[in-house]
Amino acid sequence: MKTIDPNPDRFAELQEELPQGQPVVMLNLLRFREQADYKNGEPACSGREAYRRYGEKAVAHLQGVGAKLVWHGNAKASVIAPPDEQWDEILLVRYPSVEKFVEMVTDPDYRELAKHRTAALEDARLVASLENT
């Protein structure tokens, strides 16, 4: 099933499932559309370009909650995955806590910016992880 945007109903559950105040690393798996799917009359561009528009401004939101991009790269080959599951890019983003992640993604300015992410992506996954101690 293709999914792109986080489900806001899931945020409360996420905060209950993960320990408060503990760093969380989000694994982002991204598959881009050939052509961005804007609903609001933005200039036409590729999915990668729309995601670049999102990424350039998302950095300020990450910094605003104390998060940082840990790693960003191109996905090249799936070793263990269904044959039809292919990704274009992978990102790891470290947040100081799940609360800070939720604070960022529910901020009205961020939500407006996220239109570029939504337009850019054909499919995505976002997996929260905790470091083993």
Secondary structure, DSSP 8 states (H G I E B T S, - for coil): ----S--TTHHHHHHHHS-TTS-EEEEEEEEE-SB---SS-----BHHHHHHHHHHHHHHHHHHTT-EEEEEEE----SSS-TT---SEEEEEEES-HHHHHHHHHSHHHHHHHHHHHHHEEEEEEEEE----
